[in-house]
Amino acid sequence: MKMKKLGRTGLMVTENSFGALPIQRIDQKSAVELLHMAYDAGINYYDTARAYTDSEEKLGAAFHDRRSSIVISTKSQGKTKQQVLDDLDTSLKNLRTDYVDILQLHNIASLPDPQDPDGIHAALEEARKQGKCRFIGITSHRRPVAEAAAKSGLYDTVQFPVSHISPQEDIDLIDLCGKLDVGFIAMKALSGGLITCAQAAYAFFQQIPNAVPIWGIQKKEELQQFLDCAQQEITMTPELQAVIEKDRKELAGNFCRGCGYCMPCREGIQINTIARLPQLLRRSPWQQYMTEEWCKEMEKVENCRRCGACESKCPYGLNCTQLLRESLEDWKQFRKEKGYTDHID
């Protein structure tokens, strides 16, 4: 498998790297088997976070005896220096290691003050000084924050959502990081599952040598798709470019990426799924959204108080309540078209 250099860190990581958020949804035995499959295929970079429930523990179970052969990054949502350092100690215990390669501030809304001795940036520097991390970085869903981090010279890596349906301004951030020798880690490279052609997604990143996509992988068949792309040395073709253009036409714009930062909802609404349900109905097996269970989930949309809490937390500034109402109406119509007569009136 081809390797990419992660900016000034000098770390050489695989072109297909592993986003470990989804493995929190499967049991440990299945997760370890999946991680070993990735490792045996040559994947050497795994990204997790303290916030991903037991994801770190599963990585620790899979890799504690082969730590020197892999690159691990994790993240902290701590708001103070001590909270970040405490998170890191927990992460190291879970991962069964004494260091991580990259420690990242998780989805920050603004850059912290590097001069604050008790701030979260100071925590990164302290962790590096103690040898508990080799490099430091940030993750964010806000482009101005990611740009500022890259330009500051304070961070070795920037993690930001980019896929082949991203606006050009987001894609341009990759070039900026390349010029500044900042490692660029591309999260949401499948746009939260809305991009369904692995070959097109893979070919897109093949054109960008300094962007490392971390595919969110939960199943062996998902992993196999990207392993096949590498083995077959997939490159951009007119056919794959046509797929990308179709995706851009259908998906680009103000759509929900499914990041989940709007959650939880006071009414129990699955905002980060329902807000993008029109796309999911047409890009994944739709039958799963026609069940009695999903009827009950969709009924919750009627209870939306329009409190604005979800909008205030959305890093993309979306009108979440409007998306929920539009999704509900679309779901009703879709259900009717498929022959279901017991939809919500």
Residue frames as qw, qx, qy, qz and C-alpha x, y, z in Angstrom:
[[0.000, 0.887, 0.462, 0.000, 0.00, 0.00, 0.00],
 [0.379, 0.586, -0.036, 0.715, 1.27, 3.46, -0.88],
 [0.461, -0.515, -0.425, 0.585, 2.40, 5.82, 1.87],
 [0.112, 0.847, 0.163, 0.493, 1.87, 9.52, 2.41],
 [0.431, 0.043, -0.430, 0.792, 3.97, 11.89, 4.50],
 [0.272, -0.808, -0.523, 0.000, 2.00, 13.63, 7.23],
 [0.013, 0.966, -0.022, 0.258, 3.53, 17.07, 6.92],
 [0.112, 0.751, -0.529, 0.379, 6.31, 18.17, 9.24],
 [0.809, -0.417, 0.345, -0.229, 5.73, 15.20, 11.53],
 [0.153, 0.535, -0.807, -0.198, 7.66, 13.10, 9.03],
 [0.595, 0.016, 0.756, -0.273, 5.29, 10.23, 9.81],
 [0.284, 0.180, -0.731, -0.593, 4.74, 7.98, 6.81],
 [0.518, 0.152, 0.665, -0.517, 1.18, 6.71, 6.93],
 [0.327, 0.209, 0.863, 0.323, -0.85, 4.55, 4.60],
 [0.149, -0.095, -0.393, -0.902, -2.96, 6.10, 1.85],
 [0.615, -0.464, -0.493, -0.403, -5.89, 4.22, 3.35],
 [0.114, 0.200, -0.696, 0.680, -6.00, 5.04, 7.04],
 [0.377, -0.407, -0.831, -0.041, -8.51, 3.99, 9.66],
 [0.279, -0.412, 0.146, -0.855, -11.05, 6.24, 11.37],
 [0.286, -0.072, -0.925, 0.241, -11.98, 4.38, 14.55],
 [0.401, -0.066, 0.260, -0.876, -15.18, 6.21, 15.53],
 [0.747, -0.017, -0.340, -0.571, -17.48, 3.51, 14.04],
 [0.548, 0.080, -0.822, 0.133, -15.92, 0.59, 15.93],
 [0.189, -0.104, 0.611, -0.762, -17.60, 1.83, 19.11],
 [0.702, 0.069, -0.018, -0.708, -20.82, 0.44, 17.56],
 [0.842, 0.128, -0.503, -0.146, -19.60, -3.17, 17.39],
 [0.839, -0.541, 0.062, -0.006, -18.51, -5.64, 20.06],
 [0.273, -0.787, 0.519, 0.190, -14.86, -5.97, 21.04],
 [0.692, -0.060, 0.679, 0.238, -14.28, -9.34, 19.35],
 [0.582, 0.686, 0.399, 0.178, -15.61, -8.01, 16.03],
 [0.057, 0.986, -0.147, -0.057, -13.64, -4.79, 16.42],
 [0.471, -0.599, 0.600, 0.243, -10.36, -6.60, 17.08],
 [0.697, 0.225, 0.630, 0.258, -10.92, -8.87, 14.08],
 [0.413, 0.874, 0.231, 0.107, -11.60, -5.82, 11.90],
 [0.141, -0.930, 0.321, 0.106, -8.55, -3.97, 13.18],
 [0.610, -0.343, 0.662, 0.269, -6.33, -7.03, 12.65],
 [0.663, 0.525, 0.492, 0.209, -7.68, -7.34, 9.10],
 [0.220, 0.974, -0.025, 0.044, -6.66, -3.73, 8.47],
 [0.378, -0.763, 0.504, 0.147, -3.24, -4.25, 10.06],
 [0.719, -0.050, 0.650, 0.243, -2.56, -7.45, 8.13],
 [0.577, 0.702, 0.363, 0.208, -3.42, -5.60, 4.92],
 [0.572, 0.223, -0.001, 0.789, -0.78, -2.97, 5.72],
 [0.150, -0.846, -0.185, -0.478, -2.79, -0.10, 7.23],
 [0.595, -0.024, -0.478, 0.646, -0.62, 1.60, 9.83],
 [0.014, -0.156, 0.219, -0.963, -2.54, 4.73, 10.96],
 [0.315, -0.546, -0.774, -0.055, -5.52, 4.66, 13.33],
 [0.049, -0.317, 0.137, -0.937, -7.39, 7.74, 14.58],
 [0.402, -0.531, -0.744, 0.047, -9.59, 7.67, 17.68],
 [0.114, -0.567, 0.117, -0.807, -10.74, 10.00, 20.48],
 [0.009, -0.006, 0.779, -0.627, -11.46, 9.99, 24.18],
 [0.508, 0.161, 0.200, -0.822, -15.09, 10.84, 23.25],
 [0.631, 0.180, -0.594, -0.466, -15.53, 7.69, 21.14],
 [0.862, -0.360, 0.094, -0.344, -16.70, 5.61, 24.13],
 [0.812, -0.372, 0.438, 0.105, -14.75, 2.31, 24.01],
 [0.720, 0.679, -0.132, 0.046, -12.96, 2.85, 20.69],
 [0.065, 0.769, -0.599, 0.211, -9.60, 3.38, 22.43],
 [0.654, -0.332, 0.641, -0.228, -10.02, 0.20, 24.48],
 [0.903, 0.338, 0.257, -0.066, -10.65, -1.82, 21.34],
 [0.508, 0.775, -0.342, 0.154, -7.55, -0.37, 19.69],
 [0.261, -0.659, 0.655, -0.262, -5.59, -1.24, 22.81],
 [0.835, -0.072, 0.514, -0.182, -6.86, -4.80, 22.74],
 [0.840, 0.534, 0.089, 0.027, -5.92, -5.16, 19.08],
 [0.564, 0.718, -0.213, 0.347, -2.53, -3.43, 19.03],
 [0.509, -0.819, 0.255, -0.075, -0.93, -3.48, 22.47],
 [0.805, -0.287, 0.436, 0.283, 1.54, -6.11, 21.29],
 [0.626, 0.341, 0.391, 0.582, 2.41, -4.37, 18.01],
 [0.078, -0.909, -0.222, 0.343, 2.48, -0.74, 19.07],
 [0.316, -0.567, 0.382, 0.657, 5.76, 0.12, 17.35],
 [0.331, 0.157, 0.753, 0.546, 4.31, -0.84, 13.97],
 [0.061, 0.736, 0.617, 0.271, 1.41, 1.63, 13.98],
 [0.085, 0.190, -0.099, 0.973, 0.64, 5.33, 14.25],
 [0.217, -0.634, -0.736, 0.094, -2.11, 6.35, 16.69],
 [0.009, -0.278, 0.078, -0.957, -3.79, 9.70, 17.12],
 [0.233, -0.591, -0.758, 0.144, -6.39, 10.53, 19.72],
 [0.023, -0.556, -0.145, -0.818, -8.27, 13.63, 20.85],
 [0.232, -0.376, -0.676, 0.589, -9.45, 15.42, 23.96],
 [0.090, -0.735, -0.425, -0.521, -12.45, 17.67, 24.44],
 [0.511, -0.490, -0.425, 0.565, -11.03, 18.98, 27.71],
 [0.071, 0.922, 0.227, 0.305, -11.64, 22.65, 28.46],
 [0.330, -0.892, 0.306, -0.031, -8.69, 23.15, 30.81],
 [0.282, 0.626, -0.725, 0.054, -5.06, 22.06, 30.86],
 [0.342, -0.263, 0.839, -0.331, -5.72, 19.53, 33.59],
 [0.789, 0.277, 0.355, -0.419, -8.75, 18.06, 31.84],
 [0.684, 0.611, -0.363, -0.166, -6.76, 17.48, 28.65],
 [0.134, 0.528, -0.815, 0.196, -3.90, 15.87, 30.56],
 [0.551, -0.077, 0.709, -0.433, -6.33, 13.69, 32.52],
 [0.822, 0.433, 0.063, -0.366, -8.00, 12.65, 29.27],
 [0.503, 0.622, -0.598, -0.041, -4.63, 11.73, 27.82],
 [0.183, -0.371, 0.857, -0.305, -3.76, 9.57, 30.81],
 [0.727, 0.172, 0.512, -0.424, -7.08, 7.75, 30.38],
 [0.731, 0.593, -0.207, -0.268, -6.43, 7.34, 26.67],
 [0.242, 0.588, -0.768, 0.075, -2.97, 5.89, 27.29],
 [0.440, -0.156, 0.803, -0.371, -4.42, 3.41, 29.76],
 [0.778, 0.373, 0.308, -0.401, -7.16, 2.38, 27.31],
 [0.652, 0.669, -0.327, -0.146, -4.75, 2.13, 24.39],
 [0.922, -0.308, 0.154, 0.179, -2.28, 0.16, 26.54],
 [0.659, 0.464, -0.037, 0.591, 0.64, 2.33, 25.52],
 [0.458, -0.578, -0.228, 0.636, 2.79, 5.03, 27.08],
 [0.038, -0.427, 0.189, 0.883, 2.49, 7.53, 24.21],
 [0.599, 0.651, 0.462, -0.063, 0.35, 8.54, 21.26],
 [0.554, 0.166, 0.330, 0.746, 1.87, 9.79, 18.04],
 [0.011, -0.370, -0.195, -0.908, -0.53, 12.74, 17.71],
 [0.096, -0.516, -0.692, 0.496, -2.60, 14.38, 20.45],
 [0.033, 0.392, 0.427, 0.814, -5.35, 16.62, 19.07],
 [0.222, 0.222, 0.435, -0.844, -7.76, 19.17, 20.53],
 [0.183, 0.338, 0.906, 0.180, -11.16, 17.82, 19.55],
 [0.064, 0.690, 0.597, 0.404, -13.52, 19.98, 17.43],
 [0.275, -0.430, -0.289, 0.810, -12.45, 23.31, 18.85],
 [0.229, 0.855, 0.465, 0.011, -14.61, 26.35, 18.09],
 [0.170, 0.958, -0.180, 0.144, -11.67, 28.76, 18.26],
 [0.682, 0.330, -0.475, 0.447, -7.92, 28.58, 18.73],
 [0.639, -0.691, -0.264, 0.210, -6.84, 28.56, 22.37],
 [0.020, -0.957, 0.267, -0.112, -4.49, 31.18, 23.78],
 [0.846, 0.217, -0.378, 0.306, -0.98, 29.71, 23.51],
 [0.180, 0.510, -0.452, 0.709, 0.20, 32.05, 26.26],
 [0.686, -0.494, 0.084, -0.528, -2.29, 30.78, 28.87],
 [0.070, 0.438, -0.871, 0.210, -0.27, 28.56, 31.22],
 [0.417, 0.062, 0.804, -0.419, -3.43, 26.76, 32.33],
 [0.632, 0.427, -0.081, -0.641, -5.01, 26.54, 28.89],
 [0.929, 0.149, 0.327, -0.090, -5.54, 23.60, 26.58],
 [0.634, 0.702, -0.292, 0.138, -2.70, 24.53, 24.26],
 [0.146, -0.692, 0.642, -0.296, -0.35, 24.42, 27.24],
 [0.837, -0.157, 0.471, -0.229, -1.62, 20.90, 27.88],
 [0.875, 0.481, -0.026, 0.045, -0.47, 19.78, 24.43],
 [0.325, 0.756, -0.476, 0.309, 2.98, 21.24, 25.00],
 [0.474, -0.535, 0.604, -0.353, 3.20, 19.66, 28.44],
 [0.940, 0.065, 0.300, -0.150, 2.17, 16.27, 27.07],
 [0.745, 0.607, -0.208, 0.182, 4.83, 16.52, 24.39],
 [0.002, -0.748, 0.552, -0.367, 7.43, 17.58, 26.95],
 [0.666, -0.354, 0.571, -0.322, 6.55, 14.56, 29.09],
 [0.036, 0.292, -0.903, -0.312, 6.91, 12.25, 26.09],
 [0.459, 0.285, 0.765, -0.351, 3.25, 11.23, 26.19],
 [0.641, 0.697, 0.312, -0.079, 2.73, 12.46, 22.63],
 [0.631, -0.036, 0.340, 0.696, 5.10, 13.05, 19.76],
 [0.089, 0.206, 0.349, 0.910, 3.13, 15.67, 17.81],
 [0.138, 0.471, 0.584, -0.647, 0.17, 17.97, 18.40],
 [0.000, 0.220, 0.609, 0.762, -2.78, 19.03, 16.31],
 [0.381, 0.223, 0.387, -0.809, -6.37, 20.22, 16.21],
 [0.103, 0.354, 0.857, 0.361, -9.60, 18.97, 14.70],
 [0.211, 0.403, 0.274, -0.847, -12.42, 21.28, 13.71],
 [0.380, 0.541, 0.725, 0.194, -15.51, 21.46, 11.52],
 [0.106, 0.948, 0.161, -0.255, -15.04, 25.21, 11.12],
 [0.743, 0.479, 0.072, 0.462, -12.82, 26.20, 8.19],
 [0.064, 0.890, -0.190, 0.409, -11.65, 29.55, 9.64],
 [0.673, -0.646, 0.348, -0.096, -10.43, 27.73, 12.75],
 [0.921, 0.047, 0.275, 0.273, -8.62, 25.10, 10.71],
 [0.526, 0.723, 0.001, 0.448, -7.02, 27.77, 8.54],
 [0.220, -0.884, 0.263, -0.317, -5.91, 29.76, 11.57],
 [0.841, -0.426, 0.329, 0.056, -4.40, 26.64, 13.13],
 [0.848, 0.317, 0.178, 0.386, -2.42, 25.89, 9.99],
 [0.325, 0.801, -0.051, 0.500, -1.16, 29.45, 9.71],
 [0.510, -0.839, 0.120, -0.146, -0.28, 29.76, 13.41],
 [0.460, 0.569, -0.641, 0.231, 2.74, 27.49, 13.14],
 [0.418, -0.455, 0.598, -0.510, 1.77, 25.97, 16.49],
 [0.842, 0.020, 0.436, -0.319, 0.29, 22.70, 15.27],
 [0.243, -0.328, 0.830, 0.380, 1.80, 19.78, 13.42],
 [0.049, 0.262, 0.893, 0.362, -1.49, 18.51, 12.01],
 [0.427, 0.137, 0.129, -0.884, -4.96, 19.75, 11.11],
 [0.124, 0.241, 0.956, 0.109, -7.93, 17.40, 10.85],
 [0.346, 0.340, 0.059, -0.873, -10.88, 18.74, 8.88],
 [0.651, 0.350, 0.660, -0.133, -13.84, 17.24, 6.95],
 [0.262, 0.558, -0.446, -0.649, -13.13, 17.03, 3.23],
 [0.646, 0.200, 0.734, 0.062, -14.61, 14.81, 0.54],
 [0.285, 0.111, 0.591, 0.746, -15.16, 15.06, -3.20],
 [0.030, -0.748, -0.573, -0.333, -18.39, 16.98, -2.62],
 [0.386, -0.618, -0.257, 0.635, -16.76, 19.62, -0.42],
 [0.266, 0.957, 0.097, -0.058, -16.80, 23.26, -1.55],
 [0.693, 0.533, -0.180, 0.451, -13.60, 24.43, -3.22],
 [0.139, -0.807, 0.329, -0.470, -12.71, 26.63, -0.24],
 [0.828, -0.443, 0.314, -0.142, -12.51, 23.53, 1.95],
 [0.931, 0.230, 0.089, 0.268, -10.41, 21.66, -0.59],
 [0.357, 0.796, -0.211, 0.440, -8.10, 24.68, -0.85],
 [0.551, -0.746, 0.310, -0.207, -7.26, 24.21, 2.84],
 [0.955, -0.069, 0.195, 0.213, -5.36, 21.07, 1.85],
 [0.625, 0.589, -0.020, 0.511, -3.12, 23.09, -0.44],
 [0.175, -0.866, 0.218, -0.415, -2.54, 25.68, 2.30],
 [0.802, -0.517, 0.295, -0.039, -1.47, 22.95, 4.72],
 [0.901, 0.231, 0.123, 0.347, 0.84, 21.52, 2.07],
 [0.364, 0.765, -0.115, 0.519, 2.57, 24.85, 1.58],
 [0.332, -0.766, 0.335, -0.436, 3.00, 25.26, 5.33],
 [0.432, 0.265, -0.846, 0.163, 4.15, 21.64, 5.81],
 [0.495, -0.160, 0.544, -0.658, 1.24, 20.93, 8.15],
 [0.036, 0.059, 0.988, 0.137, -0.08, 17.38, 8.04],
 [0.529, 0.012, -0.072, -0.845, -3.64, 17.27, 6.70],
 [0.121, 0.108, 0.978, -0.134, -5.97, 14.54, 7.98],
 [0.405, -0.088, -0.377, -0.828, -9.25, 14.29, 6.07],
 [0.253, 0.187, 0.855, -0.412, -12.18, 13.19, 8.18],
 [0.542, 0.542, 0.418, -0.487, -15.68, 12.60, 6.79],
 [0.054, -0.372, 0.674, 0.636, -14.08, 11.50, 3.52],
 [0.013, -0.311, -0.892, -0.327, -17.34, 9.68, 2.71],
 [0.252, -0.288, -0.063, -0.922, -19.39, 12.65, 3.92],
 [0.467, -0.117, 0.582, -0.656, -20.98, 10.72, 6.77],
 [0.451, 0.140, 0.881, -0.021, -21.96, 7.81, 4.53],
 [0.518, 0.679, 0.201, -0.479, -23.64, 9.83, 1.80],
 [0.362, 0.630, -0.604, -0.328, -20.84, 9.02, -0.66],
 [0.896, -0.066, 0.375, -0.228, -21.36, 5.40, -1.65],
 [0.844, 0.500, -0.142, 0.128, -18.76, 4.85, -4.38],
 [0.702, -0.599, 0.208, 0.323, -15.51, 3.88, -2.65],
 [0.709, 0.212, 0.323, 0.590, -13.62, 3.93, -5.95],
 [0.187, 0.823, 0.190, 0.501, -14.55, 7.56, -6.63],
 [0.474, -0.877, 0.059, -0.058, -13.70, 8.62, -3.08],
 [0.804, -0.323, 0.279, 0.414, -10.37, 6.79, -3.23],
 [0.601, 0.438, 0.302, 0.596, -9.48, 8.19, -6.68],
 [0.043, -0.949, -0.114, -0.290, -10.23, 11.73, -5.49],
 [0.537, -0.804, 0.241, 0.082, -7.65, 11.48, -2.70],
 [0.838, 0.032, 0.296, 0.457, -5.14, 9.79, -4.98],
 [0.413, 0.732, 0.164, 0.517, -4.87, 13.15, -6.73],
 [0.227, -0.885, 0.152, -0.377, -3.91, 14.92, -3.47],
 [0.717, 0.205, -0.577, 0.333, -0.60, 13.59, -2.15],
 [0.146, 0.261, -0.570, 0.766, -0.61, 15.53, 1.13],
 [0.621, -0.258, 0.119, -0.731, -4.15, 14.62, 2.27],
 [0.136, 0.098, -0.976, 0.137, -4.56, 11.48, 4.39],
 [0.636, -0.285, -0.244, -0.674, -8.17, 10.21, 4.47],
 [0.132, -0.119, 0.898, -0.403, -9.23, 8.31, 7.58],
 [0.499, -0.187, -0.622, -0.574, -12.10, 6.16, 6.35],
 [0.524, -0.246, 0.502, -0.643, -14.73, 5.54, 9.01],
 [0.526, 0.149, -0.798, -0.253, -14.91, 1.75, 8.97],
 [0.627, -0.267, 0.445, -0.580, -17.31, -0.53, 10.85],
 [0.930, 0.129, 0.283, -0.194, -17.56, -3.67, 8.69],
 [0.598, -0.268, 0.616, 0.437, -15.07, -5.95, 6.97],
 [0.538, 0.553, 0.549, 0.321, -16.80, -5.43, 3.62],
 [0.075, 0.995, 0.045, -0.043, -16.34, -1.66, 3.97],
 [0.423, -0.696, 0.485, 0.319, -12.64, -2.14, 4.67],
 [0.678, 0.082, 0.645, 0.344, -12.30, -4.57, 1.77],
 [0.446, 0.842, 0.293, 0.077, -13.56, -1.95, -0.67],
 [0.001, 0.960, -0.271, -0.068, -10.63, 0.33, 0.09],
 [0.584, -0.416, 0.653, 0.245, -8.14, -2.50, 0.19],
 [0.682, 0.423, 0.552, 0.226, -9.35, -3.50, -3.28],
 [0.280, 0.959, 0.041, -0.002, -8.90, 0.08, -4.50],
 [0.269, -0.801, 0.506, 0.172, -5.28, 0.05, -3.33],
 [0.666, -0.119, 0.702, 0.222, -4.57, -3.37, -4.77],
 [0.585, 0.595, 0.506, 0.219, -6.09, -2.42, -8.12],
 [0.350, -0.237, 0.122, 0.898, -4.30, 0.96, -8.03],
 [0.201, 0.786, 0.579, 0.084, -7.51, 2.82, -8.82],
 [0.234, -0.202, 0.072, 0.948, -6.94, 6.24, -10.38],
 [0.363, 0.552, 0.260, -0.704, -9.30, 8.89, -11.67],
 [0.272, 0.189, 0.791, 0.514, -11.11, 7.97, -14.86],
 [0.249, -0.158, -0.289, -0.911, -13.83, 9.76, -16.87],
 [0.554, -0.398, -0.683, -0.261, -16.32, 7.27, -15.40],
 [0.496, -0.429, -0.552, 0.516, -15.32, 8.01, -11.81],
 [0.092, -0.064, -0.031, 0.993, -15.25, 11.74, -12.53],
 [0.380, -0.321, -0.504, -0.706, -18.84, 11.41, -13.75],
 [0.568, -0.475, -0.661, 0.122, -19.76, 9.75, -10.45],
 [0.357, -0.288, -0.324, 0.827, -18.18, 12.64, -8.56],
 [0.104, -0.105, -0.227, -0.963, -20.00, 15.21, -10.66],
 [0.503, -0.431, -0.628, -0.408, -23.29, 13.40, -9.99],
 [0.539, -0.445, -0.569, 0.433, -22.56, 13.35, -6.26],
 [0.206, -0.140, -0.122, 0.961, -21.73, 17.06, -6.29],
 [0.267, -0.264, -0.421, -0.826, -24.94, 17.87, -8.12],
 [0.600, -0.458, -0.604, -0.255, -27.09, 15.84, -5.73],
 [0.687, -0.488, -0.435, 0.319, -25.33, 16.50, -2.43],
 [0.402, 0.113, -0.156, 0.895, -23.33, 19.72, -2.47],
 [0.231, -0.610, -0.185, -0.735, -24.72, 22.63, -0.49],
 [0.325, -0.415, 0.484, -0.699, -26.37, 22.96, 2.90],
 [0.835, -0.145, -0.473, -0.240, -26.79, 19.33, 3.84],
 [0.676, -0.635, 0.314, -0.202, -26.27, 17.57, 7.16],
 [0.414, 0.557, -0.719, 0.053, -22.88, 15.82, 7.36],
 [0.877, -0.281, -0.371, -0.121, -24.00, 13.65, 10.28],
 [0.344, 0.470, -0.582, 0.567, -21.22, 14.82, 12.61],
 [0.601, -0.472, -0.642, 0.069, -23.55, 14.67, 15.64],
 [0.301, 0.027, -0.378, 0.875, -22.40, 17.83, 17.38],
 [0.387, -0.366, -0.184, -0.826, -26.04, 19.00, 17.45],
 [0.750, -0.342, -0.546, -0.148, -26.83, 16.14, 19.82],
 [0.036, 0.352, 0.935, -0.003, -28.34, 15.28, 22.21],
 [0.258, -0.391, -0.337, -0.817, -31.84, 16.61, 21.55],
 [0.291, -0.130, 0.583, -0.748, -34.11, 17.31, 24.51],
 [0.779, 0.144, 0.100, -0.602, -36.94, 15.51, 22.72],
 [0.690, -0.169, 0.700, 0.077, -34.81, 12.51, 21.80],
 [0.702, 0.685, 0.035, -0.193, -34.84, 13.32, 18.07],
 [0.766, -0.131, 0.390, 0.494, -32.03, 11.66, 16.10],
 [0.219, 0.883, -0.021, -0.414, -31.17, 14.97, 14.46],
 [0.082, -0.636, 0.637, 0.428, -27.96, 13.87, 12.77],
 [0.302, 0.103, 0.909, 0.268, -29.72, 11.03, 10.98],
 [0.303, 0.696, 0.634, -0.146, -33.17, 12.49, 10.32],
 [0.088, 0.823, -0.067, -0.557, -31.81, 15.80, 8.99],
 [0.109, 0.504, -0.683, -0.516, -30.13, 13.92, 6.14],
 [0.600, 0.151, 0.762, -0.188, -32.79, 11.26, 5.67],
 [0.654, 0.670, 0.055, -0.346, -33.76, 12.39, 2.12],
 [0.308, 0.682, -0.649, -0.138, -30.23, 11.57, 1.00],
 [0.289, -0.283, 0.899, -0.169, -30.04, 8.34, 3.00],
 [0.719, 0.315, 0.483, -0.388, -33.32, 7.07, 1.58],
 [0.705, 0.682, -0.070, -0.181, -31.89, 7.32, -1.91],
 [0.343, 0.704, -0.613, 0.107, -28.31, 6.19, -1.17],
 [0.087, -0.263, 0.914, -0.296, -28.69, 3.26, 1.19],
 [0.216, -0.300, -0.915, -0.162, -31.20, 0.42, 1.72],
 [0.276, -0.339, -0.011, -0.899, -34.37, 2.44, 2.34],
 [0.668, -0.364, -0.601, -0.243, -36.32, -0.40, 3.96],
 [0.503, -0.165, -0.599, 0.601, -34.53, 0.14, 7.26],
 [0.027, 0.032, 0.206, -0.978, -36.25, 3.54, 7.54],
 [0.513, -0.212, -0.436, -0.709, -39.76, 2.13, 6.99],
 [0.432, -0.171, -0.857, 0.225, -39.95, 0.01, 10.15],
 [0.441, -0.767, -0.442, -0.145, -42.30, 0.56, 13.07],
 [0.613, -0.465, -0.160, 0.619, -39.28, 1.68, 15.10],
 [0.307, 0.049, 0.217, 0.925, -38.51, 4.39, 12.58],
 [0.188, -0.671, -0.509, -0.506, -42.13, 5.51, 12.50],
 [0.546, -0.743, -0.327, 0.208, -41.79, 6.20, 16.22],
 [0.530, -0.262, 0.066, 0.804, -38.51, 8.06, 15.63],
 [0.139, 0.342, 0.402, 0.838, -40.12, 10.24, 12.96],
 [0.330, -0.765, -0.521, -0.186, -43.07, 11.02, 15.24],
 [0.537, -0.543, -0.227, 0.605, -40.62, 12.70, 17.60],
 [0.301, 0.177, 0.246, 0.904, -40.00, 15.39, 14.97],
 [0.229, -0.699, -0.478, -0.480, -43.53, 16.63, 15.66],
 [0.587, -0.720, -0.304, 0.211, -42.41, 17.33, 19.23],
 [0.551, 0.191, -0.046, 0.811, -39.57, 19.66, 18.18],
 [0.222, -0.796, -0.390, 0.407, -39.74, 22.78, 20.36],
 [0.448, 0.741, 0.084, 0.493, -37.67, 24.84, 17.94],
 [0.563, -0.778, -0.075, 0.270, -35.52, 25.74, 20.93],
 [0.360, 0.895, -0.249, 0.091, -32.54, 26.47, 18.71],
 [0.632, -0.613, 0.465, 0.093, -30.09, 24.38, 20.73],
 [0.838, 0.152, 0.428, 0.303, -29.16, 22.26, 17.73],
 [0.462, 0.828, 0.091, 0.303, -28.57, 25.30, 15.51],
 [0.235, -0.924, 0.286, -0.091, -26.33, 26.88, 18.13],
 [0.669, -0.457, 0.567, 0.144, -24.13, 23.77, 18.17],
 [0.832, 0.450, 0.290, 0.144, -24.04, 23.01, 14.43],
 [0.469, -0.478, 0.301, 0.679, -20.53, 23.81, 13.14],
 [0.305, 0.237, 0.620, 0.683, -21.95, 24.34, 9.63],
 [0.159, 0.213, 0.152, -0.952, -24.59, 26.87, 10.72],
 [0.184, -0.241, -0.818, -0.489, -27.46, 24.79, 9.34],
 [0.536, -0.186, 0.131, -0.813, -31.12, 25.46, 10.10],
 [0.023, 0.088, -0.992, 0.090, -31.56, 22.08, 11.74],
 [0.398, 0.333, 0.653, -0.551, -35.24, 22.48, 12.64],
 [0.564, 0.542, -0.157, -0.603, -36.08, 23.33, 9.04],
 [0.307, 0.371, -0.848, -0.220, -34.11, 20.31, 7.80],
 [0.182, 0.060, 0.925, -0.327, -36.01, 18.11, 10.24],
 [0.529, 0.465, 0.372, -0.605, -39.39, 19.34, 9.00],
 [0.515, 0.557, -0.440, -0.481, -38.34, 18.93, 5.37],
 [0.123, 0.270, -0.955, -0.023, -37.03, 15.44, 6.09],
 [0.376, 0.205, 0.775, -0.466, -40.28, 14.46, 7.77],
 [0.604, 0.548, 0.099, -0.570, -42.34, 15.59, 4.79],
 [0.401, 0.526, -0.682, -0.311, -39.96, 13.87, 2.38],
 [0.088, -0.141, 0.970, -0.176, -40.10, 10.66, 4.41],
 [0.531, 0.345, 0.549, -0.545, -43.92, 10.73, 4.38],
 [0.607, 0.598, -0.189, -0.488, -44.00, 11.13, 0.62],
 [0.241, 0.459, -0.846, -0.125, -41.31, 8.50, 0.05],
 [0.286, 0.001, 0.898, -0.333, -43.18, 6.06, 2.28],
 [0.616, 0.466, 0.322, -0.548, -46.40, 6.67, 0.39],
 [0.511, 0.606, -0.467, -0.392, -44.67, 6.12, -2.96],
 [0.141, 0.323, -0.936, 0.024, -43.37, 2.77, -1.72],
 [0.556, -0.243, -0.696, -0.384, -46.90, 1.62, -0.89],
 [0.276, -0.234, -0.740, 0.567, -47.03, 2.20, 2.84],
 [0.211, -0.630, -0.442, -0.602, -50.38, 3.65, 3.92],
 [0.603, -0.679, -0.394, 0.143, -49.80, 4.01, 7.65],
 [0.477, 0.254, -0.166, 0.825, -47.46, 6.99, 7.47],
 [0.169, -0.471, -0.446, 0.742, -47.71, 9.95, 9.82],
 [0.174, 0.736, 0.521, 0.396, -50.43, 12.39, 8.75]]
